[in-house]
């Protein structure tokens, strides 16, 4: 998810851009995922759907219902995401044809694509959080080192009470 485009040096996703530009400064993931709980619930549901679709064949009514669930899942996800991630999600997911019920293979591909995007989102969040933790650790270490050094210009002697 942190891949760079070959045309320019900008990250290919909004989460990658946030991680690259300001994750260490406290910016980033909180602004991109407004409702992490909702995103996690939808991701869990999509994962379960992928398992179920693999396990049993679906008739036309089941495929129609699953296509509806897929489209609703995307709408629910969009509500919990920042505009940059919403746009990315729209770019990678293609709507089903309104004329015909999608085949089981089309549904599997669409669900797997959505699940893959969500996994990439979670990996990006983990990377951004790790970058924030490393930056905080570095700042803490700098603070600790600053306290251990003697004050510049001091003669090492006692103060007025010693």
N, CA, C and O of each residue as an XYZ file, in Angstrom:
648
protein
N       0.818     -1.196      0.000
C       0.000      0.000      0.000
C       0.853      1.247      0.000
O       0.334      2.333     -0.261
N       2.106      1.144      0.274
C       2.983      2.295      0.320
C       3.796      2.351     -0.967
O       4.902      2.893     -0.979
N       3.262      1.800     -2.042
C       3.962      1.809     -3.319
C       3.966      3.200     -3.910
O       3.045      3.990     -3.705
N       5.019      3.478     -4.645
C       5.128      4.768     -5.295
C       4.753      4.625     -6.762
O       5.051      3.608     -7.388
N       4.119      5.611     -7.290
C       3.775      5.645     -8.695
C       5.045      5.847     -9.504
O       5.943      6.568     -9.069
N       5.136      5.217    -10.681
C       6.326      5.389    -11.498
C       6.332      6.725    -12.207
O       7.388      7.186    -12.639
N       5.174      7.362    -12.339
C       5.112      8.642    -13.019
C       5.661      9.765    -12.163
O       6.235     10.718    -12.691
N       5.496      9.673    -10.858
C       6.022     10.695     -9.967
C       6.372     10.039     -8.641
O       6.225      8.828     -8.481
N       6.828     10.830     -7.708
C       7.277     10.274     -6.439
C       6.233     10.371     -5.337
O       6.564     10.206     -4.163
N       4.983     10.634     -5.691
C       3.940     10.709     -4.672
C       3.445      9.309     -4.348
O       3.364      8.464     -5.240
N       3.110      9.045     -3.078
C       2.561      7.740     -2.717
C       1.247      7.495     -3.459
O       0.530      8.435     -3.802
N       0.941      6.207     -3.702
C      -0.226      5.859     -4.506
C      -1.531      5.875     -3.738
O      -2.588      5.733     -4.353
N      -1.514      6.040     -2.436
C      -2.755      6.072     -1.682
C      -2.727      7.190     -0.654
O      -1.669      7.704     -0.293
N      -3.902      7.546     -0.198
C      -4.014      8.614      0.797
C      -3.364      8.208      2.111
O      -2.727      9.033      2.766
N      -3.516      6.951      2.502
C      -2.924      6.500      3.754
C      -1.404      6.495      3.643
O      -0.712      6.868      4.590
N      -0.884      6.079      2.500
C       0.563      6.106      2.309
C       1.077      7.531      2.347
O       2.145      7.791      2.902
N       0.334      8.452      1.766
C       0.742      9.859      1.792
C       0.765     10.387      3.211
O       1.686     11.113      3.585
N      -0.232     10.036      4.007
C      -0.260     10.494      5.400
C       0.892      9.901      6.188
O       1.520     10.584      6.997
N       1.166      8.633      5.949
C       2.266      7.992      6.662
C       3.599      8.612      6.258
O       4.479      8.804      7.097
N       3.746      8.923      4.973
C       5.008      9.485      4.494
C       5.197     10.928      4.928
O       6.315     11.349      5.225
N       4.111     11.688      4.967
C       4.264     13.116      5.216
C       4.243     13.506      6.675
O       4.923     14.459      7.056
N       3.497     12.816      7.501
C       3.391     13.340      8.854
C       3.114     12.324      9.920
O       2.745     12.700     11.032
N       3.274     11.053      9.636
C       2.946     10.053     10.642
C       3.799     10.216     11.882
O       3.321      9.994     12.995
N       5.041     10.597     11.710
C       5.908     10.767     12.855
C       5.591     12.012     13.643
O       6.015     12.128     14.793
N       4.863     12.948     13.069
C       4.528     14.200     13.742
C       3.144     14.176     14.357
O       2.641     15.216     14.783
N       2.504     12.984     14.414
C       1.196     12.879     15.026
C       0.058     13.050     14.040
O      -1.104     12.934     14.428
N       0.355     13.324     12.769
C      -0.695     13.452     11.765
C      -0.948     12.083     11.183
O      -0.174     11.152     11.407
N      -2.035     11.955     10.432
C      -2.180     10.735      9.662
C      -3.456      9.979      9.852
O      -4.530     10.461      9.491
N      -3.357      8.798     10.416
C      -4.429      7.826     10.354
C      -5.727      8.284     10.974
O      -6.789      7.944     10.453
N      -5.703      9.027     12.044
C      -6.936      9.490     12.678
C      -7.752     10.372     11.756
O      -8.980     10.392     11.839
N      -7.079     11.104     10.876
C      -7.786     11.965      9.938
C      -8.344     11.184      8.757
O      -9.285     11.640      8.106
N      -7.779     10.014      8.470
C      -8.201      9.242      7.311
C      -9.288      8.223      7.629
O     -10.107      7.906      6.766
N      -9.306      7.714      8.838
C     -10.313      6.736      9.228
C     -11.065      7.316     10.418
O     -10.623      7.218     11.563
N     -12.200      7.918     10.123
C     -12.976      8.595     11.156
C     -13.684      7.620     12.085
O     -13.867      7.912     13.267
N     -14.083      6.467     11.565
C     -14.817      5.479     12.361
C     -14.125      4.129     12.278
O     -14.594      3.246     11.560
N     -13.014      3.944     12.997
C     -12.295      2.681     12.887
C     -13.136      1.470     13.287
O     -12.991      0.400     12.697
N     -14.005      1.625     14.275
C     -14.846      0.505     14.686
C     -15.764      0.045     13.572
O     -15.916     -1.153     13.333
N     -16.377      1.006     12.891
C     -17.279      0.666     11.780
C     -16.511      0.006     10.642
O     -16.984     -0.964     10.051
N     -15.335      0.526     10.338
C     -14.520     -0.054      9.265
C     -14.132     -1.483      9.628
O     -14.163     -2.368      8.773
N     -13.768     -1.715     10.882
C     -13.398     -3.065     11.318
C     -14.590     -4.022     11.253
O     -14.435     -5.179     10.861
N     -15.767     -3.552     11.631
C     -16.956     -4.414     11.570
C     -17.282     -4.794     10.130
O     -17.562     -5.959      9.844
N     -17.249     -3.827      9.229
C     -17.543     -4.129      7.825
C     -16.480     -5.067      7.263
O     -16.800     -5.987      6.510
N     -15.226     -4.843      7.622
C     -14.155     -5.716      7.140
C     -14.372     -7.148      7.634
O     -14.182     -8.098      6.874
N     -14.763     -7.307      8.881
C     -15.050     -8.639      9.401
C     -16.189     -9.302      8.659
O     -16.137    -10.496      8.363
N     -17.216     -8.532      8.361
C     -18.360     -9.061      7.628
C     -17.942     -9.479      6.220
O     -18.337    -10.546      5.750
N     -17.150     -8.653      5.545
C     -16.712     -8.981      4.185
C     -15.870    -10.254      4.215
O     -16.018    -11.114      3.347
N     -14.995    -10.379      5.200
C     -14.191    -11.596      5.320
C     -15.056    -12.828      5.494
O     -14.803    -13.868      4.884
N     -16.072    -12.710      6.322
C     -16.986    -13.837      6.540
C     -17.761    -14.164      5.266
O     -17.973    -15.335      4.949
N     -18.185    -13.129      4.536
C     -18.886    -13.356      3.272
C     -18.021    -14.098      2.271
O     -18.497    -14.995      1.575
N     -16.754    -13.728      2.196
C     -15.842    -14.409      1.274
C     -15.763    -15.891      1.627
O     -15.810    -16.739      0.736
N     -15.644    -16.213      2.917
C     -15.622    -17.611      3.346
C     -16.903    -18.341      2.958
O     -16.856    -19.464      2.455
N     -18.045    -17.702      3.192
C     -19.334    -18.331      2.901
C     -19.521    -18.563      1.405
O     -20.025    -19.611      1.001
N     -19.127    -17.610      0.591
C     -19.301    -17.754     -0.856
C     -18.430    -18.887     -1.384
O     -18.821    -19.587     -2.318
N     -17.266    -19.069     -0.802
C     -16.404    -20.177     -1.207
C     -17.006    -21.522     -0.820
O     -16.820    -22.514     -1.525
N     -17.728    -21.557      0.297
C     -18.210    -22.812      0.858
C     -19.417    -23.393      0.124
O     -19.555    -24.614      0.054
N     -20.281    -22.561     -0.418
C     -21.517    -23.093     -1.001
C     -21.864    -22.346     -2.288
O     -21.649    -21.137     -2.385
N     -22.398    -23.061     -3.271
C     -22.834    -22.380     -4.494
C     -24.088    -21.542     -4.209
O     -24.888    -21.873     -3.334
N     -24.235    -20.460     -4.962
C     -25.364    -19.557     -4.765
C     -26.292    -19.595     -5.971
O     -25.841    -19.625     -7.117
N     -27.591    -19.593     -5.699
C     -28.552    -19.487     -6.778
C     -28.654    -18.013     -7.196
O     -27.959    -17.159     -6.646
N     -29.517    -17.725     -8.164
C     -29.616    -16.356     -8.671
C     -30.053    -15.373     -7.586
O     -29.528    -14.262     -7.512
N     -31.008    -15.770     -6.747
C     -31.464    -14.878     -5.673
C     -30.338    -14.613     -4.667
O     -30.182    -13.489     -4.190
N     -29.565    -15.638     -4.349
C     -28.442    -15.474     -3.430
C     -27.372    -14.561     -4.003
O     -26.796    -13.740     -3.289
N     -27.108    -14.711     -5.306
C     -26.113    -13.836     -5.951
C     -26.596    -12.402     -5.989
O     -25.808    -11.475     -5.797
N     -27.882    -12.209     -6.233
C     -28.438    -10.858     -6.247
C     -28.337    -10.232     -4.863
O     -27.970     -9.064     -4.727
N     -28.659    -11.003     -3.850
C     -28.578    -10.515     -2.469
C     -27.137    -10.180     -2.091
O     -26.884     -9.156     -1.456
N     -26.199    -11.032     -2.476
C     -24.797    -10.794     -2.160
C     -24.273     -9.544     -2.880
O     -23.475     -8.795     -2.316
N     -24.711     -9.320     -4.104
C     -24.318     -8.099     -4.822
C     -24.829     -6.861     -4.087
O     -24.121     -5.859     -3.982
N     -26.056     -6.936     -3.581
C     -26.619     -5.824     -2.811
C     -25.824     -5.601     -1.522
O     -25.525     -4.463     -1.161
N     -25.487     -6.681     -0.838
C     -24.699     -6.577      0.397
C     -23.330     -5.962      0.098
O     -22.837     -5.131      0.860
N     -22.729     -6.369     -1.000
C     -21.421     -5.834     -1.389
C     -21.496     -4.319     -1.593
O     -20.650     -3.577     -1.094
N     -22.505     -3.870     -2.323
C     -22.644     -2.437     -2.589
C     -22.955     -1.664     -1.305
O     -22.452     -0.556     -1.114
N     -23.768     -2.230     -0.439
C     -24.054     -1.570      0.839
C     -22.821     -1.524      1.731
O     -22.602     -0.545      2.443
N     -22.024     -2.572      1.692
C     -20.787     -2.601      2.481
C     -19.865     -1.462      2.058
O     -19.258     -0.802      2.901
N     -19.765     -1.239      0.772
C     -18.911     -0.156      0.277
C     -19.456      1.191      0.744
O     -18.689      2.053      1.174
N     -20.769      1.378      0.663
C     -21.351      2.643      1.133
C     -21.100      2.847      2.627
O     -20.800      3.960      3.058
N     -21.219      1.784      3.415
C     -20.959      1.880      4.857
C     -19.498      2.218      5.117
O     -19.191      3.045      5.976
N     -18.611      1.589      4.388
C     -17.189      1.891      4.550
C     -16.901      3.352      4.231
O     -16.145      4.013      4.942
N     -17.500      3.843      3.172
C     -17.256      5.228      2.753
C     -17.619      6.222      3.846
O     -16.982      7.269      3.966
N     -18.618      5.914      4.630
C     -19.025      6.829      5.705
C     -17.961      6.958      6.779
O     -17.893      7.988      7.451
N     -17.124      5.936      6.960
C     -16.106      5.975      7.995
C     -14.739      6.414      7.504
O     -13.778      6.429      8.273
N     -14.640      6.773      6.220
C     -13.344      7.112      5.641
C     -13.258      8.581      5.260
O     -14.269      9.234      5.004
N     -12.052      9.078      5.227
C     -11.792     10.436      4.751
C     -12.010     10.479      3.230
O     -11.970      9.441      2.569
N     -12.236     11.663      2.684
C     -12.495     11.778      1.245
C     -11.410     11.147      0.366
O     -11.719     10.594     -0.689
N     -10.154     11.225      0.785
C      -9.074     10.648     -0.019
C      -9.212      9.134     -0.144
O      -9.037      8.571     -1.224
N      -9.526      8.486      0.972
C      -9.693      7.035      0.948
C     -10.999      6.637      0.260
O     -11.062      5.605     -0.407
N     -12.034      7.451      0.422
C     -13.295      7.193     -0.284
C     -13.056      7.170     -1.788
O     -13.539      6.283     -2.491
N     -12.309      8.152     -2.271
C     -12.015      8.234     -3.706
C     -11.195      7.020     -4.155
O     -11.441      6.459     -5.222
N     -10.240      6.629     -3.350
C      -9.431      5.446     -3.688
C     -10.306      4.200     -3.758
O     -10.160      3.389     -4.673
N     -11.209      4.043     -2.805
C     -12.107      2.888     -2.791
C     -13.007      2.897     -4.024
O     -13.231      1.850     -4.632
N     -13.514      4.048     -4.391
C     -14.358      4.143     -5.589
C     -13.590      3.792     -6.850
O     -14.139      3.176     -7.763
N     -12.315      4.183     -6.908
C     -11.501      3.891     -8.088
C     -11.274      2.400     -8.268
O     -11.249      1.911     -9.397
N     -11.108      1.673     -7.175
C     -10.776      0.249     -7.319
C     -11.984     -0.665     -7.397
O     -11.863     -1.790     -7.882
N     -13.144     -0.221     -6.938
C     -14.328     -1.080     -6.992
C     -15.202     -0.654     -8.154
O     -15.527      0.521     -8.320
N     -15.567     -1.625     -8.940
C     -16.442     -1.361    -10.076
C     -17.843     -1.860     -9.741
O     -17.995     -2.951     -9.192
N     -18.863     -1.075    -10.063
C     -20.234     -1.529     -9.761
C     -20.621     -2.701    -10.659
O     -20.111     -2.854    -11.769
N     -21.518     -3.506    -10.157
C     -22.044     -4.604    -10.960
C     -22.993     -4.051    -12.011
O     -23.569     -2.977    -11.837
N     -23.148     -4.777    -13.086
C     -24.081     -4.390    -14.136
C     -25.501     -4.443    -13.577
O     -25.864     -5.381    -12.867
N     -26.296     -3.432    -13.904
C     -27.664     -3.401    -13.388
C     -28.614     -4.279    -14.204
O     -29.726     -4.562    -13.758
N     -28.193     -4.706    -15.377
C     -29.065     -5.526    -16.227
C     -29.140     -6.978    -15.789
O     -30.194     -7.604    -15.906
N     -28.043     -7.523    -15.288
C     -28.021     -8.951    -14.983
C     -27.470     -9.193    -13.584
O     -26.721     -8.383    -13.037
N     -27.859    -10.322    -13.027
C     -27.328    -10.738    -11.730
C     -25.882    -11.172    -11.953
O     -25.597    -11.916    -12.891
N     -24.963    -10.710    -11.093
C     -23.559    -11.109    -11.282
C     -23.375    -12.607    -11.064
O     -24.110    -13.240    -10.305
N     -22.388    -13.149    -11.742
C     -22.081    -14.567    -11.561
C     -21.386    -14.764    -10.217
O     -20.944    -13.810     -9.578
N     -21.302    -16.019     -9.811
C     -20.636    -16.317     -8.557
C     -19.157    -15.928     -8.642
O     -18.588    -15.457     -7.657
N     -18.538    -16.117     -9.792
C     -17.134    -15.742     -9.963
C     -16.963    -14.223     -9.843
O     -16.013    -13.759     -9.213
N     -17.871    -13.451    -10.438
C     -17.791    -11.989    -10.328
C     -17.918    -11.545     -8.873
O     -17.199    -10.654     -8.422
N     -18.830    -12.171     -8.152
C     -19.009    -11.834     -6.738
C     -17.768    -12.177     -5.920
O     -17.350    -11.401     -5.061
N     -17.183    -13.340     -6.190
C     -15.971    -13.731     -5.469
C     -14.846    -12.732     -5.719
O     -14.145    -12.323     -4.794
N     -14.687    -12.351     -6.970
C     -13.622    -11.408     -7.317
C     -13.862    -10.063     -6.645
O     -12.937     -9.474     -6.086
N     -15.094     -9.574     -6.697
C     -15.403     -8.273     -6.086
C     -15.185     -8.306     -4.577
O     -14.614     -7.373     -4.012
N     -15.633     -9.371     -3.923
C     -15.455     -9.482     -2.477
C     -13.976     -9.615     -2.116
O     -13.508     -8.993     -1.162
N     -13.247    -10.423     -2.876
C     -11.823    -10.591     -2.601
C     -11.071     -9.278     -2.831
O     -10.140     -8.954     -2.093
N     -11.472     -8.532     -3.845
C     -10.842     -7.239     -4.112
C     -11.085     -6.277     -2.949
O     -10.163     -5.596     -2.499
N     -12.307     -6.224     -2.472
C     -12.634     -5.352     -1.348
C     -11.879     -5.788     -0.101
O     -11.327     -4.949      0.612
N     -11.848     -7.073      0.168
C     -11.130     -7.581      1.333
C      -9.635     -7.273      1.222
O      -9.001     -6.906      2.211
N      -9.080     -7.420      0.032
C      -7.668     -7.090     -0.178
C      -7.394     -5.617      0.072
O      -6.373     -5.262      0.659
N      -8.313     -4.750     -0.377
C      -8.143     -3.314     -0.144
C      -8.184     -3.012      1.346
O      -7.388     -2.220      1.851
N      -9.117     -3.651      2.046
C      -9.221     -3.441      3.491
C      -7.967     -3.928      4.214
O      -7.487     -3.269      5.137
N      -7.441     -5.066      3.802
C      -6.212     -5.557      4.413
C      -5.065     -4.585      4.157
O      -4.252     -4.330      5.045
N      -5.001     -4.045      2.944
C      -3.985     -3.039      2.644
C      -4.165     -1.796      3.500
O      -3.187     -1.208      3.963
N      -5.408     -1.396      3.710
C      -5.697     -0.252      4.577
C      -5.194     -0.519      5.989
O      -4.568      0.348      6.599
N      -5.464     -1.709      6.514
C      -5.032     -2.042      7.862
C      -3.512     -2.102      7.960
O      -2.935     -1.669      8.958
N      -2.862     -2.636      6.930
C      -1.397     -2.664      6.935
C      -0.845     -1.241      6.892
O       0.146     -0.938      7.558
N      -1.476     -0.378      6.119
C      -1.054      1.017      6.070
C      -1.223      1.709      7.402
O      -0.367      2.490      7.817
N      -2.328      1.426      8.076
C      -2.557      2.002      9.404
C      -1.496      1.502     10.369
O      -0.939      2.280     11.144
N      -1.214      0.202     10.325
C      -0.178     -0.347     11.200
C       1.171      0.302     10.931
O       1.908      0.604     11.870
N       1.503      0.519      9.664
C       2.772      1.157      9.313
C       2.825      2.587      9.830
O       3.850      3.023     10.353
N       1.729      3.316      9.687
C       1.693      4.697     10.162
C       1.811      4.758     11.677
O       2.506      5.621     12.214
N       1.135      3.844     12.370
C       1.216      3.813     13.829
C       2.641      3.455     14.264
O       3.171      4.040     15.208
N       3.251      2.500     13.578
C       4.630      2.137     13.904
C       5.564      3.324     13.682
O       6.456      3.563     14.495
N       5.374      4.065     12.602
C       6.196      5.248     12.347
C       6.001      6.294     13.441
O       6.961      6.937     13.867
N       4.762      6.464     13.896
C       4.489      7.405     14.989
C       5.185      6.950     16.271
O       5.767      7.765     16.987
N       5.125      5.662     16.557
C       5.770      5.144     17.764
C       7.282      5.311     17.696
O       7.912      5.678     18.688
N       7.860      5.048     16.545
C       9.309      5.198     16.392
C       9.721      6.658     16.544
O      10.742      6.946     17.168
N       8.952      7.573     15.990
C       9.261      8.996     16.124
C       9.148      9.431     17.586
O       9.986     10.186     18.079
N       8.109      8.953     18.277
C       7.942      9.301     19.686
C       9.082      8.729     20.514
O       9.584      9.380     21.429
N       9.481      7.519     20.189
C      10.600      6.901     20.900
C      11.885      7.704     20.697
O      12.659      7.908     21.633
N      12.100      8.159     19.449
C      13.273      8.976     19.156
C      13.253     10.296     19.916
O      14.279     10.739     20.432
N      12.088     10.919     19.981
C      11.964     12.179     20.723
C      12.213     11.958     22.218
O      12.862     12.775     22.871
N      11.699     10.865     22.748
C      11.909     10.549     24.153
C      13.390     10.325     24.431
O      13.917     10.790     25.443
N      14.044      9.626     23.548
C      15.480      9.372     23.709
C      16.275     10.674     23.657
O      17.229     10.848     24.415
N      15.891     11.586     22.772
C      16.561     12.891     22.704
C      16.349     13.664     23.998
O      17.275     14.306     24.495
N      15.157     13.609     24.539
C      14.875     14.303     25.794
C      15.721     13.720     26.928
O      16.263     14.467     27.743
N      15.834     12.407     26.982
C      16.620     11.753     28.025
C      18.092     12.132     27.913
O      18.754     12.380     28.921
N      18.597     12.175     26.696
C      19.995     12.531     26.497
C      20.234     13.988     26.852
O      21.305     14.326     27.358
N      19.279     14.847     26.604
C      19.413     16.262     26.927
C      19.491     16.497     28.420
O      20.197     17.411     28.846
N      18.816     15.734     29.218
C      18.831     15.887     30.677
C      20.129     15.400     31.292
O      20.562     15.923     32.319
N      20.748     14.418     30.686
C      21.945     13.825     31.257
C      23.192     14.671     31.078
O      24.185     14.447     31.771
N      23.170     15.648     30.158
C      24.339     16.481     29.892
C      24.426     17.635     30.869
O      23.401     18.164     31.300
N      25.651     18.035     31.229
C      25.792     19.215     32.085
C      25.398     20.467     31.341
O      25.504     20.529     30.116
N      24.947     21.462     32.072
C      24.531     22.730     31.481
C      25.754     23.430     30.923
O      26.792     23.476     31.582
N      25.651     23.968     29.739
C      26.781     24.652     29.103
C      27.142     25.898     29.903
O      26.259     26.631     30.350
N      28.413     26.135     30.079
C      28.883     27.315     30.779
C      28.965     27.136     32.271
O      29.461     28.023     32.967
N      28.503     26.034     32.780
C      28.560     25.797     34.223
C      29.971     25.394     34.635
O      30.665     24.726     33.868
N      30.410     25.786     35.830
C      31.755     25.453     36.277
C      31.797     24.154     37.064
O      32.842     23.742     37.569
N      30.631     23.517     37.156
C      30.586     22.265     37.876
C      30.599     22.454     39.385
O      30.479     21.479     40.126
N      30.745     23.710     39.861
C      30.759     23.985     41.287
C      29.340     24.046     41.829
O      28.363     23.904     41.093
N      29.257     24.257     43.108
C      27.969     24.293     43.750
C      27.247     25.605     43.517
O      27.833     26.583     43.054
N      25.993     25.608     43.840
C      25.192     26.811     43.739
C      25.419     27.706     44.936
O      26.374     27.506     45.686
N      24.577     28.667     45.124
C      24.777     29.627     46.210
C      24.604     29.000     47.589
O      25.073     29.562     48.580
N      23.938     27.841     47.674
C      23.716     27.240     48.998
C      24.763     26.206     49.323
O      24.735     25.642     50.417
N      25.661     25.940     48.446
C      26.675     24.925     48.750
C      28.015     25.497     49.059
O      28.956     24.751     49.332
